[in-house]
Amino acid sequence: MKRHLSFLGFEEVIEVHDSFDDFDKSFKEINRRVIEADLSGGKIRLLLYTYFAGHGNMYDGATRT
């Protein structure tokens, strides 16, 4: 997915694999950038696209979707 988004012209792609902590850190950084763009008065243009490939989860050995 990252390769495809880069091909389409996205300048920066943040990729996180199987880590809640990394996921959380990424969204905190995105939140900071959104606030910065908002306060810039239109000088910073930001397009945010979030793609999540989830496949359900397991709890006590049972799959939940």
C-alpha distances in whole Angstrom, upper triangle without the diagonal:
4,5,5,6,9,10,11,13,12,14,13,9,11,9,12,12,15,17,19,21,18,16,20,20,17,18,22,20,19,22,24,22,22,26,26,25,27,30,30,31,29,29,25,23,20,17,15,12,11,9,10,10,14,16,19,21,25,28,31,29,29,25,25,22
4,5,5,6,9,10,11,9,11,9,6,8,7,10,12,15,17,19,20,16,15,19,18,15,17,20,18,17,20,22,20,21,24,24,23,26,28,28,29,27,26,23,21,18,15,14,12,11,10,12,12,16,19,22,23,27,30,33,31,31,28,27,25
4,6,5,6,9,10,10,11,11,9,11,11,14,15,18,20,22,23,20,19,22,22,18,20,23,21,20,24,25,22,24,27,27,25,28,31,30,31,28,28,24,22,20,17,17,15,15,13,15,15,19,21,24,26,29,33,36,34,34,30,30,28
4,5,5,6,9,9,12,12,10,13,12,16,17,20,22,24,25,22,20,24,23,20,21,24,22,20,24,25,23,23,27,27,25,28,30,29,31,28,27,24,21,19,16,16,13,14,12,15,15,19,21,24,26,30,33,36,35,34,30,30,27
4,5,5,7,6,9,9,7,11,11,14,16,20,21,22,23,20,19,21,21,17,18,21,19,17,20,22,19,20,23,23,21,24,27,26,27,24,23,20,17,15,12,12,10,11,11,14,15,18,21,24,26,30,33,36,35,34,31,30,27
4,5,5,5,7,7,7,11,12,15,18,21,22,24,24,21,20,23,21,18,19,22,19,18,21,22,19,20,24,23,21,24,27,25,27,24,23,20,17,16,14,14,13,14,14,17,18,21,24,27,29,32,36,39,37,37,34,33,30
4,5,7,9,11,11,14,15,19,20,24,25,27,28,24,23,26,25,22,23,26,23,21,25,26,23,23,27,26,24,27,30,28,29,26,25,22,19,18,16,16,15,17,16,19,19,23,26,29,31,34,38,41,39,39,35,35,32
4,6,9,11,11,15,16,19,22,25,26,27,28,25,23,26,25,21,22,25,23,20,23,24,21,22,25,25,22,25,27,26,27,23,23,20,17,16,13,14,13,15,15,18,19,23,26,29,31,35,38,41,40,39,35,34,31
4,6,9,10,14,16,20,22,26,26,27,28,24,23,25,24,20,21,24,21,19,22,22,19,20,23,22,20,22,25,23,24,21,20,17,14,13,12,13,13,15,16,20,21,25,28,31,33,36,39,42,41,41,37,36,33
4,6,7,10,13,16,19,23,23,24,24,21,19,22,20,17,18,20,17,15,18,19,16,16,20,19,17,20,22,21,22,19,18,15,13,11,9,10,10,12,13,17,19,22,26,28,30,34,36,40,39,38,35,34,31
4,7,10,13,17,20,23,23,24,24,20,20,21,20,16,17,19,16,14,18,18,14,16,19,17,16,19,21,19,21,18,17,14,12,11,10,11,12,14,16,19,21,24,28,30,32,35,38,41,40,40,37,36,33
4,7,10,13,16,20,20,21,20,17,16,18,16,13,14,16,13,12,15,15,12,14,17,16,15,19,21,19,22,19,18,14,13,11,10,10,11,12,14,17,19,22,25,28,29,32,35,38,37,37,34,33,31
4,6,10,13,16,17,18,18,14,13,16,14,11,13,15,13,11,15,16,14,15,18,18,17,20,22,22,24,22,21,17,15,13,11,10,9,10,11,13,15,18,22,24,25,29,31,34,34,33,30,29,27
4,7,10,13,13,14,14,10,10,12,11,7,10,12,10,9,13,14,13,15,18,18,17,20,22,22,25,23,22,18,17,14,13,11,10,10,10,12,14,17,20,22,23,26,28,31,31,31,28,27,26
4,7,10,11,12,13,9,9,12,11,9,11,14,13,12,16,17,16,18,21,21,21,23,26,26,28,26,26,22,21,17,16,13,12,10,10,10,12,14,17,19,20,23,26,29,28,28,25,25,23
4,7,7,9,10,6,6,10,10,8,10,13,13,13,16,18,17,19,22,22,23,25,27,28,30,29,28,24,23,20,18,15,14,11,11,10,11,12,15,17,17,20,22,25,25,25,23,22,21
4,6,9,10,8,8,12,12,11,14,16,16,17,19,21,21,22,25,26,26,29,31,31,34,32,32,28,27,23,22,19,17,14,12,10,10,11,13,15,15,17,20,23,22,22,20,20,19
4,7,9,8,8,11,13,13,14,17,18,18,20,22,23,24,27,28,28,30,32,33,36,35,34,31,29,26,24,21,19,15,14,11,11,10,12,13,12,14,16,19,18,19,17,17,17
4,5,5,6,9,10,11,12,14,15,16,18,20,21,22,25,26,27,29,30,32,34,33,33,29,29,25,24,20,19,16,15,13,13,13,15,15,14,16,17,20,20,21,19,19,19
4,5,5,6,9,10,11,12,14,15,16,18,20,21,23,24,26,27,29,30,33,32,32,29,28,24,23,20,19,15,15,13,14,13,15,15,13,15,16,19,20,20,19,18,18
4,5,5,6,9,10,11,12,14,15,17,19,20,21,23,24,26,27,29,32,31,31,28,27,24,23,20,20,17,17,15,17,16,19,19,17,19,20,22,23,24,23,22,22
4,5,5,6,9,10,11,12,14,15,17,18,20,21,22,24,26,27,30,29,29,25,25,21,21,18,17,15,15,14,15,16,18,19,18,20,22,24,25,26,24,23,23
4,6,5,6,9,10,11,12,14,15,16,19,20,21,22,25,26,28,27,27,24,23,20,19,15,14,11,12,11,13,13,16,17,16,19,20,23,24,24,22,21,20
4,5,5,6,9,10,11,13,14,15,17,19,20,21,23,24,27,27,27,23,23,20,19,16,16,13,15,13,16,16,19,19,18,20,21,24,25,26,24,22,22
4,6,5,6,9,10,11,13,14,16,17,19,20,21,23,26,25,25,22,22,19,19,16,16,14,16,15,18,18,22,22,21,24,25,28,28,29,27,26,25
4,5,5,6,9,10,11,12,14,15,16,18,20,21,24,23,23,19,19,16,15,12,13,11,13,13,16,17,20,21,21,24,26,29,29,29,27,26,24
4,5,5,6,9,10,10,12,14,15,16,18,20,22,22,22,18,18,14,14,11,12,10,12,13,16,17,20,21,21,24,25,28,29,29,27,25,23
4,5,5,6,9,10,11,12,14,15,17,18,21,21,21,18,18,15,16,13,15,14,16,16,20,20,24,24,24,26,27,30,31,31,29,28,26
4,5,5,6,9,10,11,12,14,16,17,20,19,19,15,16,13,14,12,14,13,16,17,20,22,25,26,26,29,30,33,34,34,32,30,29
4,5,5,6,9,10,10,12,14,15,18,17,17,14,13,10,11,8,11,11,14,15,19,20,24,25,25,28,30,33,34,33,31,29,27
4,5,5,6,9,10,11,12,14,17,17,17,14,14,12,12,10,13,13,16,17,21,22,25,26,26,29,30,34,35,34,32,30,28
4,6,5,6,9,10,11,12,15,16,16,13,14,12,14,12,15,16,19,20,24,25,29,29,29,32,33,36,38,37,35,33,31
4,5,5,6,8,10,10,13,13,13,9,10,8,11,10,13,14,18,20,23,25,29,30,30,33,35,38,39,38,36,34,32
4,5,5,6,9,10,12,12,12,9,9,7,9,9,12,13,17,19,23,25,28,29,30,33,34,38,39,38,35,33,31
4,5,5,6,9,11,12,13,10,12,10,13,12,16,17,21,22,26,27,31,32,32,35,36,40,41,40,38,35,33
4,5,5,6,9,10,10,8,10,10,13,13,17,19,22,24,28,30,33,34,35,38,39,42,43,43,40,38,36
4,5,5,7,7,7,5,7,7,10,11,15,17,21,23,27,29,33,34,35,38,40,43,44,43,40,38,36
4,6,6,7,9,8,9,9,12,13,17,18,22,25,28,30,34,34,35,39,40,43,44,43,41,38,36
4,6,8,9,9,11,12,15,16,20,22,26,28,31,33,37,37,38,41,42,46,47,46,44,41,39
4,5,5,6,9,11,14,16,20,22,26,29,32,34,38,39,40,43,44,48,49,48,45,43,41
4,6,8,10,12,15,17,21,24,27,30,34,36,39,40,41,45,46,50,50,49,47,44,42
4,5,6,9,12,15,19,22,25,28,32,34,38,39,40,44,45,49,49,48,45,43,40
4,6,10,13,16,20,22,26,29,32,35,38,40,41,45,46,50,50,49,46,44,42
4,6,10,13,16,19,22,25,29,31,35,36,38,41,43,46,47,46,43,41,38
4,7,10,13,17,20,23,26,29,33,34,36,39,41,45,45,44,41,39,36
4,6,10,13,16,19,23,25,29,30,32,36,38,41,41,40,37,35,33
4,7,10,13,17,20,22,26,28,30,33,35,39,39,38,35,32,30
4,7,10,13,17,19,23,24,26,30,32,35,35,34,31,29,26
4,7,10,13,16,19,21,23,27,29,33,33,31,28,26,23
4,7,10,12,16,18,20,23,26,29,29,28,25,23,20
4,7,10,13,15,17,21,24,27,27,25,22,20,18
4,6,10,12,14,17,20,24,23,22,18,17,14
4,7,10,12,16,19,22,21,20,16,15,13
4,6,8,12,15,18,17,16,13,12,9
4,7,10,13,16,15,13,10,9,7
4,7,10,14,12,10,7,6,4
4,7,10,10,8,6,5,6
4,7,6,5,4,6,9
4,5,5,7,7,11
4,6,9,10,14
4,7,10,13
4,6,10
4,7
4
